[in-house]
Amino acid sequence: MPAPASPRLLILVLAAITALGPMSMQIFLPALPAIQDAFTVSAGRAQLALSVPLAAIAFSTLAYGPASDSFGRRPVLAVGLAIFLVGSIICAIAPTIGILILGRIVQAVGGAAGMVLCRAIIRDLYDRETAAKMLAYMVTALVAAPMVAPLIGGVLNDVAGWRSIFVFLGIAGLAALALAYPRVPETLTQPVHDQSLMSMLRSFLSLLRVPAFLAYAGQLSFGLGMFMAFIGAAPFVVVRVLGRPPTELGVLLLIITGGFMVGTFVTARIAGRVGVDRMILFGSGLSVTFGILMVALVLAGEWTVWAIFLPGAGMAFANGLIMPNAQAAAVSINPRIAGAASGLMGFLQMSTGALFAQLAGVLQDGTPIPMVIVVTVASVLGFVSILFLPRQGRSP
């Protein structure tokens, strides 16, 4: 058992672990056109390297949550990090697009562990309102890696080719495993001893019967769908349609993640005073407003990176107000099965993210219009979801 870490150090370690999943999704985005050319495949086929791993994350989160409720957070986390390392190696040596997609699936299954278990660990340690604040600090810290990931990916692609990106991810996975095992303690105090499939399904069904959980999970799911549609279509819109270099795409994506980072920082500062549900509702409305602005600009003929990325940064800022609060609220529905709640929430998020990412890729028509419409539709659906939150469940 590792020695207890200070709260600040623990949050930083958890942030680094959680960052692996988002980083692995974003770092190779500038290389998507190069991967498409290397294997001589269509944009839709190359997009499978993004959307199929998202689906893999979705299904693997269903297992990680209940497994951690039974076996503990720490050992399940270590297994996930090891799987991530194996997937990165497969991607680095993939001879075909099919093997690359397979490696991405394995990598995604491993990366899902941190995304599920770190939320559950924080919920084990803190109450609902404090968990929202701590999650906001963690998210603010963890976006540092995904924020620079597209820029790193663009530079690696330009200097050493797209395979070097997955070598880099393998090294990052190994470092995370070495950092996590001696630092992350076991936080589960009351294991769920019934480890059957039926027990897992009962946990999921009990959560799905709670309207508040559906509202929070719906907002989170469509919020991620909005984000994945944006970053999934951005490489083709920026590189193919607007004719900008991959490295510039990495810089532009910094604006999106920077907006999200500012939103999470604001959440950490004021969520305790404003209230979880008010923050979510305000952020949802703000996201829709920026989405409508982006659609209006593009339909008016403003096909520039600023007409897309500045409203996109506003939507990311709004999502930063939403995500920590909605995550803390969703896993607080039933604290005893916080792992199952985190896993089910992850499944709904990632499956929705995969759907919208693939939709944005399939609808590519040589213009930015499909991208901005799909992104805005996802934002509107998230706003509609949170409107169904029962009034009696709203925090004062």
Secondary structure per residue as TSV (DSSP state, phi and psi in degrees):
chain	resnum	aa	ss	phi	psi
A	1	M	-	360.0	130.0
A	2	P	-	-70.9	157.6
A	3	A	-	-68.6	145.1
A	4	P	-	-59.0	134.9
A	5	A	-	-98.3	155.7
A	6	S	-	-65.1	154.4
A	7	P	H	-55.3	-40.9
A	8	R	H	-65.6	-44.0
A	9	L	H	-64.7	-41.5
A	10	L	H	-61.8	-42.5
A	11	I	H	-61.6	-40.7
A	12	L	H	-65.2	-41.9
A	13	V	H	-64.8	-45.6
A	14	L	H	-62.7	-37.4
A	15	A	H	-62.1	-42.7
A	16	A	H	-63.2	-40.0
A	17	I	H	-68.0	-46.2
A	18	T	H	-64.3	-30.6
A	19	A	H	-66.2	-21.5
A	20	L	H	-57.8	-46.0
A	21	G	H	-62.2	-57.6
A	22	P	H	-59.5	-37.8
A	23	M	H	-63.1	-42.5
A	24	S	H	-66.9	-26.3
A	25	M	H	-76.4	-33.6
A	26	Q	H	-96.7	-28.6
A	27	I	T	-66.5	-27.9
A	28	F	T	-94.5	0.8
A	29	L	G	-59.1	-44.1
A	30	P	G	-62.6	-19.3
A	31	A	G	-91.7	-2.6
A	32	L	H	-55.9	-47.1
A	33	P	H	-60.0	-36.9
A	34	A	H	-67.8	-39.1
A	35	I	H	-64.9	-40.7
A	36	Q	H	-58.9	-44.3
A	37	D	H	-70.3	-38.2
A	38	A	H	-62.9	-38.3
A	39	F	H	-101.9	2.0
A	40	T	T	52.0	59.5
A	41	V	-	-126.4	168.1
A	42	S	-	-75.3	165.8
A	43	A	H	-61.9	-39.1
A	44	G	H	-62.9	-38.5
A	45	R	H	-69.2	-42.9
A	46	A	H	-63.8	-32.7
A	47	Q	H	-64.0	-21.8
A	48	L	H	-62.1	-25.3
A	49	A	H	-67.5	-14.8
A	50	L	H	-101.9	-49.3
A	51	S	H	-74.3	-40.1
A	52	V	H	-65.3	-43.5
A	53	P	H	-59.8	-33.1
A	54	L	H	-62.2	-40.9
A	55	A	H	-65.0	-37.0
A	56	A	H	-64.4	-40.5
A	57	I	H	-60.7	-42.5
A	58	A	H	-56.8	-48.7
A	59	F	H	-74.1	-34.0
A	60	S	H	-70.3	-29.9
A	61	T	H	-63.9	-27.6
A	62	L	H	-62.6	-31.8
A	63	A	H	-85.9	-39.3
A	64	Y	H	-62.1	-43.1
A	65	G	H	-60.2	-59.9
A	66	P	H	-61.3	-35.5
A	67	A	H	-62.0	-39.6
A	68	S	H	-72.1	-27.7
A	69	D	H	-68.6	-24.0
A	70	S	H	-97.6	-48.6
A	71	F	H	-99.5	-11.3
A	72	G	-	107.3	153.4
A	73	R	H	-70.6	-40.8
A	74	R	H	-68.0	-51.5
A	75	P	H	-65.4	-36.4
A	76	V	H	-66.6	-36.9
A	77	L	H	-63.2	-42.2
A	78	A	H	-62.9	-40.8
A	79	V	H	-62.2	-43.3
A	80	G	H	-61.9	-41.6
A	81	L	H	-65.5	-36.0
A	82	A	H	-65.6	-39.8
A	83	I	H	-63.5	-40.0
A	84	F	H	-58.3	-42.2
A	85	L	H	-62.5	-43.9
A	86	V	H	-62.2	-44.0
A	87	G	H	-61.5	-37.7
A	88	S	H	-64.2	-37.6
A	89	I	H	-65.7	-43.1
A	90	I	H	-59.6	-44.6
A	91	C	H	-61.8	-40.0
A	92	A	H	-65.5	-28.3
A	93	I	T	-110.5	9.5
A	94	A	-	-59.9	125.6
A	95	P	S	-88.3	-15.7
A	96	T	S	-137.3	164.6
A	97	I	H	-64.2	-32.6
A	98	G	H	-64.1	-43.4
A	99	I	H	-68.2	-35.8
A	100	L	H	-62.4	-44.6
A	101	I	H	-63.9	-39.3
A	102	L	H	-60.6	-46.4
A	103	G	H	-62.0	-37.7
A	104	R	H	-64.8	-35.1
A	105	I	H	-64.8	-47.4
A	106	V	H	-62.1	-43.6
A	107	Q	H	-61.0	-41.7
A	108	A	H	-66.7	-40.0
A	109	V	H	-59.7	-41.9
A	110	G	H	-69.6	-42.2
A	111	G	H	-65.3	-24.3
A	112	A	H	-64.8	-25.8
A	113	A	H	-57.8	-49.9
A	114	G	H	-65.3	-37.2
A	115	M	H	-64.5	-32.3
A	116	V	H	-87.4	-50.1
A	117	L	H	-76.1	-30.6
A	118	C	H	-66.5	-35.6
A	119	R	H	-63.4	-43.5
A	120	A	H	-65.4	-38.3
A	121	I	H	-62.2	-43.7
A	122	I	H	-65.1	-39.4
A	123	R	H	-68.0	-30.7
A	124	D	H	-62.0	-33.2
A	125	L	H	-93.4	-24.2
A	126	Y	S	-133.8	158.9
A	127	D	-	-77.9	179.5
A	128	R	H	-58.8	-51.7
A	129	E	H	-68.6	-41.9
A	130	T	H	-67.9	-36.2
A	131	A	H	-61.1	-38.7
A	132	A	H	-60.6	-43.1
A	133	K	H	-65.3	-45.7
A	134	M	H	-67.2	-37.8
A	135	L	H	-63.4	-37.3
A	136	A	H	-64.6	-43.5
A	137	Y	H	-62.2	-41.5
A	138	M	H	-64.2	-44.8
A	139	V	H	-65.1	-38.8
A	140	T	H	-59.3	-40.5
A	141	A	H	-72.9	-42.7
A	142	L	H	-72.1	-22.2
A	143	V	T	-72.8	-9.4
A	144	A	H	-60.0	-41.3
A	145	A	H	-72.1	-52.9
A	146	P	H	-62.2	-26.3
A	147	M	H	-63.2	-41.7
A	148	V	H	-93.7	-5.4
A	149	A	H	-58.7	-48.7
A	150	P	H	-61.4	-35.6
A	151	L	H	-66.2	-43.9
A	152	I	H	-61.1	-44.2
A	153	G	H	-61.6	-41.0
A	154	G	H	-64.1	-41.8
A	155	V	H	-66.7	-46.0
A	156	L	H	-60.8	-41.3
A	157	N	H	-63.3	-43.3
A	158	D	H	-70.3	-35.2
A	159	V	H	-88.4	-44.6
A	160	A	H	-126.0	3.6
A	161	G	-	92.0	162.8
A	162	W	T	-67.2	-26.1
A	163	R	H	-65.3	-28.5
A	164	S	H	-63.1	-24.1
A	165	I	H	-62.5	-41.3
A	166	F	H	-78.3	-27.1
A	167	V	H	-62.7	-43.7
A	168	F	H	-60.4	-43.2
A	169	L	H	-64.6	-37.4
A	170	G	H	-62.0	-42.2
A	171	I	H	-64.4	-40.7
A	172	A	H	-63.9	-39.7
A	173	G	H	-64.4	-41.6
A	174	L	H	-64.1	-41.1
A	175	A	H	-65.0	-39.4
A	176	A	H	-64.5	-40.4
A	177	L	H	-64.0	-42.7
A	178	A	H	-67.4	-32.0
A	179	L	H	-78.2	-38.3
A	180	A	H	-75.7	-43.9
A	181	Y	T	-60.9	-40.0
A	182	P	T	-83.8	-6.8
A	183	R	T	-110.5	-31.1
A	184	V	-	-89.5	119.4
A	185	P	-	-83.2	169.1
A	186	E	-	-83.5	120.3
A	187	T	-	-106.3	-7.9
A	188	L	-	-77.2	121.0
A	189	T	-	-103.6	-24.0
A	190	Q	S	-129.6	85.2
A	191	P	-	-61.4	146.8
A	192	V	-	-88.8	108.8
A	193	H	-	-78.7	-21.5
A	194	D	-	-76.6	105.6
A	195	Q	-	-102.7	16.0
A	196	S	S	-76.1	161.1
A	197	L	H	-60.9	-38.6
A	198	M	H	-64.4	-36.5
A	199	S	H	-64.0	-42.2
A	200	M	H	-62.5	-44.7
A	201	L	H	-64.7	-36.8
A	202	R	H	-64.1	-39.4
A	203	S	H	-62.1	-44.6
A	204	F	H	-64.4	-44.2
A	205	L	H	-65.6	-36.3
A	206	S	H	-64.1	-34.3
A	207	L	H	-73.9	-39.2
A	208	L	H	-69.1	-14.8
A	209	R	T	-84.1	-7.2
A	210	V	-	-96.7	112.9
A	211	P	H	-55.7	-36.9
A	212	A	H	-63.4	-40.6
A	213	F	H	-62.5	-42.8
A	214	L	H	-61.7	-38.1
A	215	A	H	-66.1	-48.7
A	216	Y	H	-63.9	-46.4
A	217	A	H	-64.9	-37.0
A	218	G	H	-64.0	-43.6
A	219	Q	H	-62.5	-45.5
A	220	L	H	-63.0	-40.4
A	221	S	H	-67.2	-49.4
A	222	F	H	-71.1	-27.8
A	223	G	H	-63.7	-43.1
A	224	L	H	-70.1	-35.6
A	225	G	H	-58.5	-42.4
A	226	M	H	-59.6	-47.4
A	227	F	H	-65.6	-44.9
A	228	M	H	-70.2	-33.9
A	229	A	H	-64.0	-38.8
A	230	F	H	-66.7	-54.4
A	231	I	H	-73.8	-22.8
A	232	G	H	-72.9	-37.4
A	233	A	H	-88.7	-22.1
A	234	A	H	-55.9	-42.0
A	235	P	H	-58.6	-41.2
A	236	F	I	-75.0	-37.4
A	237	V	I	-67.8	-47.1
A	238	V	I	-72.2	-46.1
A	239	V	I	-80.8	-48.0
A	240	R	I	-83.2	-46.8
A	241	V	I	-82.1	-47.5
A	242	L	S	-92.8	-9.4
A	243	G	-	70.9	30.0
A	244	R	-	-96.0	153.5
A	245	P	-	-74.8	156.1
A	246	P	H	-57.3	-36.2
A	247	T	H	-64.3	-36.9
A	248	E	H	-65.8	-35.1
A	249	L	H	-58.7	-43.0
A	250	G	H	-58.8	-40.1
A	251	V	H	-66.9	-41.3
A	252	L	H	-64.0	-38.2
A	253	L	H	-68.0	-21.4
A	254	L	H	-60.8	-33.8
A	255	I	H	-64.6	-40.5
A	256	I	H	-65.8	-51.5
A	257	T	H	-68.4	-30.0
A	258	G	H	-64.7	-40.4
A	259	G	H	-61.8	-42.0
A	260	F	H	-64.0	-39.9
A	261	M	H	-63.3	-42.5
A	262	V	H	-63.0	-40.4
A	263	G	H	-62.1	-42.6
A	264	T	H	-68.6	-33.7
A	265	F	H	-66.3	-42.3
A	266	V	H	-61.1	-41.5
A	267	T	H	-58.6	-45.6
A	268	A	H	-61.3	-30.3
A	269	R	H	-83.4	-34.1
A	270	I	H	-123.4	-5.6
A	271	A	H	-59.6	-37.9
A	272	G	H	-64.3	-30.5
A	273	R	H	-86.5	-38.6
A	274	V	H	-80.7	-37.8
A	275	G	-	107.4	142.0
A	276	V	H	-58.4	-51.7
A	277	D	H	-72.2	-33.1
A	278	R	H	-66.2	-38.7
A	279	M	H	-62.6	-41.6
A	280	I	H	-64.4	-45.9
A	281	L	H	-65.0	-43.0
A	282	F	H	-63.5	-45.6
A	283	G	H	-61.8	-37.5
A	284	S	H	-64.3	-45.4
A	285	G	H	-64.0	-38.5
A	286	L	H	-65.4	-39.3
A	287	S	H	-62.6	-43.9
A	288	V	H	-62.9	-40.3
A	289	T	H	-60.3	-46.7
A	290	F	H	-67.1	-35.2
A	291	G	H	-63.1	-43.6
A	292	I	H	-63.2	-39.5
A	293	L	H	-60.7	-44.0
A	294	M	H	-62.7	-44.1
A	295	V	H	-61.9	-43.9
A	296	A	H	-61.5	-42.9
A	297	L	H	-63.5	-45.5
A	298	V	H	-67.2	-43.6
A	299	L	H	-65.3	-24.7
A	300	A	T	-81.2	-0.3
A	301	G	T	97.4	6.7
A	302	E	-	-83.0	78.7
A	303	W	-	-91.1	71.5
A	304	T	S	-128.6	159.6
A	305	V	H	-63.9	-30.8
A	306	W	H	-74.7	-33.3
A	307	A	H	-66.2	-22.6
A	308	I	H	-98.3	-46.1
A	309	F	H	-82.9	-27.0
A	310	L	H	-71.5	-48.8
A	311	P	H	-61.5	-34.6
A	312	G	H	-61.8	-37.6
A	313	A	H	-66.5	-35.8
A	314	G	H	-63.8	-40.5
A	315	M	H	-65.3	-38.4
A	316	A	H	-65.3	-40.2
A	317	F	H	-59.4	-45.9
A	318	A	H	-61.1	-38.9
A	319	N	H	-66.8	-30.8
A	320	G	H	-66.5	-29.3
A	321	L	H	-72.7	-30.6
A	322	I	H	-84.3	-51.2
A	323	M	H	-59.4	-52.4
A	324	P	H	-60.4	-39.3
A	325	N	H	-66.4	-45.4
A	326	A	H	-67.6	-37.5
A	327	Q	H	-63.0	-47.7
A	328	A	H	-62.6	-40.5
A	329	A	H	-67.5	-41.4
A	330	A	H	-66.5	-42.3
A	331	V	H	-79.3	-5.0
A	332	S	T	-95.5	-0.4
A	333	I	S	-58.4	-45.4
A	334	N	S	-142.5	93.6
A	335	P	G	-56.1	-28.2
A	336	R	G	-66.9	-27.9
A	337	I	G	-116.6	43.6
A	338	A	H	-60.8	-33.9
A	339	G	H	-64.5	-44.5
A	340	A	H	-63.7	-40.4
A	341	A	H	-63.2	-42.8
A	342	S	H	-65.1	-39.1
A	343	G	H	-66.8	-45.1
A	344	L	H	-65.2	-40.6
A	345	M	H	-62.3	-41.4
A	346	G	H	-63.2	-39.9
A	347	F	H	-60.9	-47.7
A	348	L	H	-64.7	-39.7
A	349	Q	H	-63.6	-50.8
A	350	M	H	-72.1	-35.8
A	351	S	H	-66.5	-40.0
A	352	T	H	-67.4	-40.9
A	353	G	H	-61.0	-41.7
A	354	A	H	-63.3	-42.9
A	355	L	H	-61.1	-47.7
A	356	F	H	-72.3	-34.2
A	357	A	H	-63.7	-45.1
A	358	Q	H	-68.8	-37.5
A	359	L	H	-60.8	-43.5
A	360	A	H	-64.1	-33.2
A	361	G	H	-74.3	-43.0
A	362	V	H	-66.1	-35.0
A	363	L	T	-83.0	2.9
A	364	Q	-	-54.2	128.4
A	365	D	-	-132.7	18.2
A	366	G	S	85.1	9.7
A	367	T	S	-133.5	166.1
A	368	P	S	-80.7	-4.6
A	369	I	H	-61.4	-49.3
A	370	P	H	-58.7	-39.8
A	371	M	H	-59.8	-51.4
A	372	V	H	-70.3	-31.2
A	373	I	H	-70.5	-44.5
A	374	V	H	-62.1	-42.9
A	375	V	H	-61.2	-43.7
A	376	T	H	-71.9	-37.5
A	377	V	H	-60.2	-42.6
A	378	A	H	-61.0	-41.2
A	379	S	H	-63.5	-42.3
A	380	V	H	-63.6	-41.9
A	381	L	H	-64.1	-36.5
A	382	G	H	-63.5	-41.2
A	383	F	H	-64.1	-41.2
A	384	V	H	-63.3	-39.1
A	385	S	H	-59.3	-45.7
A	386	I	H	-73.5	-20.4
A	387	L	H	-66.0	-20.9
A	388	F	T	-86.5	1.5
A	389	L	S	-62.6	123.3
A	390	P	-	-58.1	137.8
A	391	R	G	-59.8	-36.8
A	392	Q	G	-69.9	-15.0
A	393	G	G	-91.4	-4.4
A	394	R	S	-80.0	135.2
A	395	S	-	-72.3	144.5
A	396	P	-	-69.7	360.0
